Amino acid sequence: MATIPDKIERDRIELLKLMGHPLRVKILEQLEQGVKCVSDLEEFFETSQPNISQHLSLLRRAGLIDYFMDGRLRCYYLVDPAVPDILGIIRRQYRRKLEPPPCCPVTKTGKYPGERRR
């Protein structure tokens, strides 16, 4: 049986996998701005209504979004509070890279010579 930290880690990994698709990120960005129906989303993206609906279904099953019915329209909105935070990180522009460590973290001696292997 999985422990609570294992479940949380799996949930985070699944969240990142879901947000790894460009269209799903764009959908979440639109929903971050407010409630949208599928027809609203069709106006923003050059893809079919069935394709958008499939992505909305995945996001809903994962608990990131939900919807309410307004007549015959399904109106989608965000429910997971982590989504705006993650979208903010994705949009952030970093001006520089992290500084390299001054020495080997294991031996605590010397500096890294030359270029690092990648």
CYANA upper distance limits for C-alpha pairs under 8 A (distance plus 0.5 A):
  2 ALA  CA      6 ASP  CA      6.42
  2 ALA  CA      7 LYS  CA      7.02
  3 THR  CA      7 LYS  CA      6.90
  4 ILE  CA      8 ILE  CA      6.72
  5 PRO  CA      9 GLU  CA      6.60
  6 ASP  CA     10 ARG  CA      6.67
  7 LYS  CA     11 ASP  CA      6.56
  8 ILE  CA     12 ARG  CA      6.71
  9 GLU  CA     13 ILE  CA      6.71
 10 ARG  CA     14 GLU  CA      6.60
 11 ASP  CA     15 LEU  CA      6.60
 12 ARG  CA     16 LEU  CA      6.79
 13 ILE  CA     17 LYS  CA      6.69
 14 GLU  CA     18 LEU  CA      6.64
 15 LEU  CA     19 MET  CA      6.74
 15 LEU  CA     62 ALA  CA      8.19
 16 LEU  CA     20 GLY  CA      6.57
 17 LYS  CA     21 HIS  CA      8.23
 18 LEU  CA     24 ARG  CA      7.87
 18 LEU  CA     58 LEU  CA      8.44
 18 LEU  CA     59 LEU  CA      7.79
 19 MET  CA     24 ARG  CA      6.62
 19 MET  CA     25 VAL  CA      6.18
 20 GLY  CA     24 ARG  CA      8.16
 20 GLY  CA     25 VAL  CA      7.86
 21 HIS  CA     25 VAL  CA      6.86
 22 PRO  CA     26 LYS  CA      6.80
 23 LEU  CA     27 ILE  CA      6.61
 23 LEU  CA     55 HIS  CA      8.35
 24 ARG  CA     28 LEU  CA      6.61
 24 ARG  CA     55 HIS  CA      6.80
 24 ARG  CA     56 LEU  CA      8.33
 24 ARG  CA     59 LEU  CA      8.32
 25 VAL  CA     29 GLU  CA      6.63
 25 VAL  CA     87 LEU  CA      8.27
 26 LYS  CA     30 GLN  CA      6.77
 27 ILE  CA     31 LEU  CA      6.75
 27 ILE  CA     41 LEU  CA      7.75
 28 LEU  CA     32 GLU  CA      6.48
 28 LEU  CA     78 LEU  CA      8.00
 28 LEU  CA     83 VAL  CA      8.12
 29 GLU  CA     33 GLN  CA      7.29
 29 GLU  CA     87 LEU  CA      7.67
 30 GLN  CA     34 GLY  CA      7.44
 30 GLN  CA     36 LYS  CA      7.97
 30 GLN  CA     41 LEU  CA      8.23
 31 LEU  CA     35 VAL  CA      6.25
 31 LEU  CA     36 LYS  CA      6.76
 31 LEU  CA     76 TYR  CA      7.70
 31 LEU  CA     77 TYR  CA      6.09
 31 LEU  CA     78 LEU  CA      6.59
 32 GLU  CA     77 TYR  CA      8.21
 32 GLU  CA     78 LEU  CA      7.13
 32 GLU  CA     84 PRO  CA      7.12
 34 GLY  CA     77 TYR  CA      7.13
 35 VAL  CA     75 CYS  CA      6.65
 35 VAL  CA     76 TYR  CA      6.00
 35 VAL  CA     77 TYR  CA      5.37
 35 VAL  CA     78 LEU  CA      8.48
 36 LYS  CA     40 ASP  CA      6.30
 36 LYS  CA     41 LEU  CA      7.20
 36 LYS  CA     75 CYS  CA      5.93
 36 LYS  CA     76 TYR  CA      5.83
 36 LYS  CA     77 TYR  CA      7.28
 37 CYS  CA     41 LEU  CA      6.97
 37 CYS  CA     73 LEU  CA      7.13
 37 CYS  CA     74 ARG  CA      6.22
 37 CYS  CA     75 CYS  CA      4.94
 37 CYS  CA     76 TYR  CA      6.42
 38 VAL  CA     42 GLU  CA      6.67
 38 VAL  CA     49 GLN  CA      7.42
 38 VAL  CA     52 ILE  CA      7.62
 38 VAL  CA     53 SER  CA      7.53
 38 VAL  CA     74 ARG  CA      7.64
 38 VAL  CA     75 CYS  CA      7.93
 38 VAL  CA     76 TYR  CA      8.45
 39 SER  CA     43 GLU  CA      7.16
 39 SER  CA     49 GLN  CA      8.02
 40 ASP  CA     44 PHE  CA      7.54
 41 LEU  CA     45 PHE  CA      6.93
 41 LEU  CA     52 ILE  CA      8.09
 42 GLU  CA     46 GLU  CA      7.55
 42 GLU  CA     47 THR  CA      7.41
 42 GLU  CA     48 SER  CA      7.54
 42 GLU  CA     49 GLN  CA      6.79
 42 GLU  CA     52 ILE  CA      7.96
 47 THR  CA     51 ASN  CA      7.14
 47 THR  CA     52 ILE  CA      7.64
 48 SER  CA     52 ILE  CA      6.92
 49 GLN  CA     53 SER  CA      6.57
 50 PRO  CA     54 GLN  CA      6.67
 51 ASN  CA     55 HIS  CA      7.00
 52 ILE  CA     56 LEU  CA      6.67
 53 SER  CA     57 SER  CA      6.53
 54 GLN  CA     58 LEU  CA      6.90
 55 HIS  CA     59 LEU  CA      6.76
 56 LEU  CA     60 ARG  CA      6.54
 56 LEU  CA     65 ILE  CA      8.36
 57 SER  CA     61 ARG  CA      6.61
 58 LEU  CA     62 ALA  CA      6.76
 59 LEU  CA     63 GLY  CA      6.96
 59 LEU  CA     64 LEU  CA      5.97
 59 LEU  CA     65 ILE  CA      6.44
 60 ARG  CA     64 LEU  CA      6.26
 60 ARG  CA     65 ILE  CA      5.34
 60 ARG  CA     66 ASP  CA      6.02
 63 GLY  CA     79 VAL  CA      7.62
 63 GLY  CA     80 ASP  CA      7.28
 64 LEU  CA     78 LEU  CA      6.61
 64 LEU  CA     79 VAL  CA      6.02
 64 LEU  CA     80 ASP  CA      5.30
 64 LEU  CA     83 VAL  CA      7.82
 65 ILE  CA     76 TYR  CA      7.22
 65 ILE  CA     77 TYR  CA      6.02
 65 ILE  CA     78 LEU  CA      4.86
 65 ILE  CA     79 VAL  CA      5.52
 65 ILE  CA     80 ASP  CA      7.29
 66 ASP  CA     76 TYR  CA      6.13
 66 ASP  CA     77 TYR  CA      6.18
 66 ASP  CA     78 LEU  CA      7.02
 66 ASP  CA     79 VAL  CA      7.07
 67 TYR  CA     74 ARG  CA      6.47
 67 TYR  CA     75 CYS  CA      5.62
 67 TYR  CA     76 TYR  CA      4.67
 67 TYR  CA     77 TYR  CA      6.54
 68 PHE  CA     74 ARG  CA      6.25
 68 PHE  CA     75 CYS  CA      5.88
 68 PHE  CA     76 TYR  CA      7.27
 69 MET  CA     73 LEU  CA      6.15
 69 MET  CA     74 ARG  CA      5.28
 69 MET  CA     75 CYS  CA      6.69
 70 ASP  CA     74 ARG  CA      6.87
 70 ASP  CA     75 CYS  CA      7.39
 78 LEU  CA     83 VAL  CA      8.32
 81 PRO  CA     85 ASP  CA      7.94
 82 ALA  CA     86 ILE  CA      6.71
 83 VAL  CA     87 LEU  CA      6.59
 84 PRO  CA     88 GLY  CA      6.55
 85 ASP  CA     89 ILE  CA      6.92
 86 ILE  CA     90 ILE  CA      6.77
 87 LEU  CA     91 ARG  CA      6.75
 88 GLY  CA     92 ARG  CA      6.62
101 PRO  CA    105 PRO  CA      8.33
102 PRO  CA    110 GLY  CA      8.33
102 PRO  CA    111 LYS  CA      6.26
102 PRO  CA    112 TYR  CA      7.92
103 CYS  CA    108 LYS  CA      6.27
103 CYS  CA    109 THR  CA      6.17
103 CYS  CA    110 GLY  CA      5.80
103 CYS  CA    111 LYS  CA      5.07
103 CYS  CA    112 TYR  CA      6.83
104 CYS  CA    108 LYS  CA      5.55
104 CYS  CA    109 THR  CA      6.38
104 CYS  CA    110 GLY  CA      7.20
104 CYS  CA    111 LYS  CA      7.33
104 CYS  CA    112 TYR  CA      7.64
112 TYR  CA    116 ARG  CA      8.12
